[in-house]
Amino acid sequence: MEPTVTRVACVQLAPVLGDLAGNIERARAAVRAAVADGARIVVLPELATSGYLFATADEARAAAVAAGDPRLAAWADDAARGEALVIAGFCELGEDGRLYNSAIALDGSGTRAVYRKTHLWDREKEFFTPGRADPPVIATPYGRVGILICYDLEFPEMPRSLALRGADLVAVPTNWPVVPRPDGEHPPEVVAAMAAARASRVFVACCDRSGTERGERWTRGTALIDTDGWIRASTRDEGGRATADLRLGDARGKRLTELADVLADRRPELYGPLTDR
Amino acid sequence: MEPTVTRVACVQLAPVLGDLAGNIERARAAVRAAVADGARIVVLPELATSGYLFATADEARAAAVAAGDPRLAAWADDAARGEALVIAGFCELGEDGRLYNSAIALDGSGTRAVYRKTHLWDREKEFFTPGRADPPVIATPYGRVGILICYDLEFPEMPRSLALRGADLVAVPTNWPVVPRPDGEHPPEVVAAMAAARASRVFVACCDRSGTERGERWTRGTALIDTDGWIRASTRDEGGRATADLRLGDARGKRLTELADVLADRRPELYGPLTDR
């Protein structure tokens, strides 16, 4: 793990519903540009290849690709140019014929991990099968990167579990529809991300989308959050890129004071209600 | 449970270090005033009877009282006048001779619960014994009230566990020392409280303290937070009272949409790392 800073970028793409080829190409261009700018970890939105607001399962299926599709693997070529890790959401056609709301992580060596969203939001339940496996924690030269997708992050159990499993940074491809909020407040999902970062002293990189899709507007809440829970970079722009140079090694220190440690001070014997079924 | 609104008040007292009699009397006056104003749930700060920054264990011991001390029970008389529940932090002398950083809950019937802080912050570990029991969830005519104390709230497992155990409102006596934060941001502990409220759709009532003690300043972050995670009342004033009329029944609805439910959508089979020891 390098002791210095790592440039992390989130590109707030505006996928076009159903335009698989175009979305993949625009994502590829975004990865190339971020890597050229020095980013070593690049995060793209949830369902970046397909768009989000499917009307029917058939529509989702028409925009789905297998995780091994060479068009996704092409992103690895761009990642390889800068020794970067790319994390992007895509609509996955599983080998079992089912659809998953997934994220793929690639670097110059190819596919590092595929994660299938475990907490499906609202009508996603009509189109997607929920993942059954824990989210991955990927070792890189820059630190360990965990992955969640959108609504996953709103279950405090999830970022906490990743931190306990050693993640230094949690990458979160998202699609956040606009919801009302009081003046001066961050989007509520960003508040959740800030709290999750501080609670476990991990970095969180949320990559939201932009564009308008079937009348839905998106929060454009992309945010890179440090281990104190503060936003280090964000963008409200259509297609905007948020970039921050982060000392990911800071996530290895869990102490708040000489005698307070956010993980060592846990009392897991009291947390039984969280895993009761 | 009443279907209507319940007035909840937090009184941001400024305890005087070691002035047990004076602190108890000021707390009593605060309870009386809040109840006269119509509050049915009244929250006071952590260690409201003793102050916080003890130099030695002996100093803490000199300011400790037993949970059954008639001076605390007197608060119940004031609670009884308005059929209120009072929750206050105090420095407890246990029947085992040990000191605990505790909270007591009283209503007209007397003591409803005593909770001993389970996550001790920093030098508290030198003075106090950590509690071994789960925080209480107290049934009242207004809803079910859970209790945490200060640093407890920063462990997302804790408010989540209380929500799973049925709490509608989490009352949190705190002492939050000032820490740096970016312009325009809430205190980080308030961000944690907002996220906890929204994650489980519970109300959170944090009662911070005020005053200056041995040079330490306090955040004065008292905040009443609704089930969407937004602040409904706060006060930055010395000794200030924050009051909100809350529909506590809202906490019984955990749905965000017809198909999304913040508790039913949990995947406890994935949360094993949280309870591994």
HADDOCK unambig.tbl for C-alpha pairs under 7 A between the chains (distance, minus, plus):
assign (segid A and resid 119 and name CA) (segid B and resid 265 and name CA) 6.56 0.50 0.50
assign (segid A and resid 121 and name CA) (segid B and resid 260 and name CA) 6.06 0.50 0.50
assign (segid A and resid 122 and name CA) (segid B and resid 257 and name CA) 6.66 0.50 0.50
assign (segid A and resid 122 and name CA) (segid B and resid 259 and name CA) 4.56 0.50 0.50
assign (segid A and resid 122 and name CA) (segid B and resid 260 and name CA) 4.94 0.50 0.50
assign (segid A and resid 123 and name CA) (segid B and resid 259 and name CA) 6.66 0.50 0.50
assign (segid A and resid 134 and name CA) (segid B and resid 270 and name CA) 6.27 0.50 0.50
assign (segid A and resid 154 and name CA) (segid B and resid 199 and name CA) 6.15 0.50 0.50
assign (segid A and resid 155 and name CA) (segid B and resid 199 and name CA) 6.54 0.50 0.50
assign (segid A and resid 156 and name CA) (segid B and resid 156 and name CA) 6.35 0.50 0.50
assign (segid A and resid 157 and name CA) (segid B and resid 271 and name CA) 6.29 0.50 0.50
assign (segid A and resid 161 and name CA) (segid B and resid 271 and name CA) 6.68 0.50 0.50
assign (segid A and resid 161 and name CA) (segid B and resid 273 and name CA) 5.60 0.50 0.50
assign (segid A and resid 161 and name CA) (segid B and resid 274 and name CA) 6.16 0.50 0.50
assign (segid A and resid 164 and name CA) (segid B and resid 273 and name CA) 6.74 0.50 0.50
assign (segid A and resid 191 and name CA) (segid B and resid 191 and name CA) 6.52 0.50 0.50
assign (segid A and resid 191 and name CA) (segid B and resid 195 and name CA) 6.05 0.50 0.50
assign (segid A and resid 192 and name CA) (segid B and resid 195 and name CA) 4.91 0.50 0.50
assign (segid A and resid 195 and name CA) (segid B and resid 191 and name CA) 6.05 0.50 0.50
assign (segid A and resid 195 and name CA) (segid B and resid 192 and name CA) 4.91 0.50 0.50
assign (segid A and resid 195 and name CA) (segid B and resid 195 and name CA) 6.29 0.50 0.50
assign (segid A and resid 199 and name CA) (segid B and resid 154 and name CA) 6.13 0.50 0.50
assign (segid A and resid 199 and name CA) (segid B and resid 155 and name CA) 6.55 0.50 0.50
assign (segid A and resid 257 and name CA) (segid B and resid 122 and name CA) 6.66 0.50 0.50
assign (segid A and resid 259 and name CA) (segid B and resid 122 and name CA) 4.55 0.50 0.50
assign (segid A and resid 259 and name CA) (segid B and resid 123 and name CA) 6.67 0.50 0.50
assign (segid A and resid 260 and name CA) (segid B and resid 121 and name CA) 6.05 0.50 0.50
assign (segid A and resid 260 and name CA) (segid B and resid 122 and name CA) 4.95 0.50 0.50
assign (segid A and resid 265 and name CA) (segid B and resid 119 and name CA) 6.57 0.50 0.50
assign (segid A and resid 268 and name CA) (segid B and resid 274 and name CA) 6.51 0.50 0.50
assign (segid A and resid 268 and name CA) (segid B and resid 275 and name CA) 4.78 0.50 0.50
assign (segid A and resid 268 and name CA) (segid B and resid 276 and name CA) 6.76 0.50 0.50
assign (segid A and resid 268 and name CA) (segid B and resid 277 and name CA) 6.36 0.50 0.50
assign (segid A and resid 269 and name CA) (segid B and resid 275 and name CA) 6.63 0.50 0.50
assign (segid A and resid 270 and name CA) (segid B and resid 134 and name CA) 6.28 0.50 0.50
assign (segid A and resid 271 and name CA) (segid B and resid 157 and name CA) 6.28 0.50 0.50
assign (segid A and resid 271 and name CA) (segid B and resid 161 and name CA) 6.69 0.50 0.50
assign (segid A and resid 271 and name CA) (segid B and resid 275 and name CA) 5.96 0.50 0.50
assign (segid A and resid 272 and name CA) (segid B and resid 275 and name CA) 6.42 0.50 0.50
assign (segid A and resid 273 and name CA) (segid B and resid 161 and name CA) 5.62 0.50 0.50
assign (segid A and resid 273 and name CA) (segid B and resid 164 and name CA) 6.74 0.50 0.50
assign (segid A and resid 274 and name CA) (segid B and resid 161 and name CA) 6.17 0.50 0.50
assign (segid A and resid 274 and name CA) (segid B and resid 268 and name CA) 6.51 0.50 0.50
assign (segid A and resid 275 and name CA) (segid B and resid 268 and name CA) 4.77 0.50 0.50
assign (segid A and resid 275 and name CA) (segid B and resid 269 and name CA) 6.61 0.50 0.50
assign (segid A and resid 275 and name CA) (segid B and resid 271 and name CA) 5.93 0.50 0.50
assign (segid A and resid 275 and name CA) (segid B and resid 272 and name CA) 6.42 0.50 0.50
assign (segid A and resid 276 and name CA) (segid B and resid 268 and name CA) 6.76 0.50 0.50
assign (segid A and resid 277 and name CA) (segid B and resid 268 and name CA) 6.36 0.50 0.50
